[in-house]
Amino acid sequence: MTISEQIKVLCVRSNISVAELARRVGTTPQNFNSKMKRESFTVSDLEYLAKTVGCSFERHFILPSGDKI
């Protein structure tokens, strides 16, 4: 699943539209949709999106041993 697909699922589960999420993070729906098409979100962007809807975002590599980096 792409990050844009995950963001759409996040919106559905948070009961808001993608346009509303865009407004909440301080951008226009048009700019946000362009960013989704390009898949150009940074980790900081994703953390901020999560915080905006009241959830968390985790990022890490998981080694074969189970260790997380």
C-alpha angles and dihedrals in degrees: 000000000000122000090250090055089049091051090052090051089047089054093049092049091045090050095237134112124248087245090055091050089052091053092047092055091048104256137102120265088240093056092044092051090050090052090050091052091051093044087224103149120137122215088254090054091052093048089051092048090052093048090049093058094039102255136101134251122211126194127183146127116248114212122212087257089060094251115142123220 
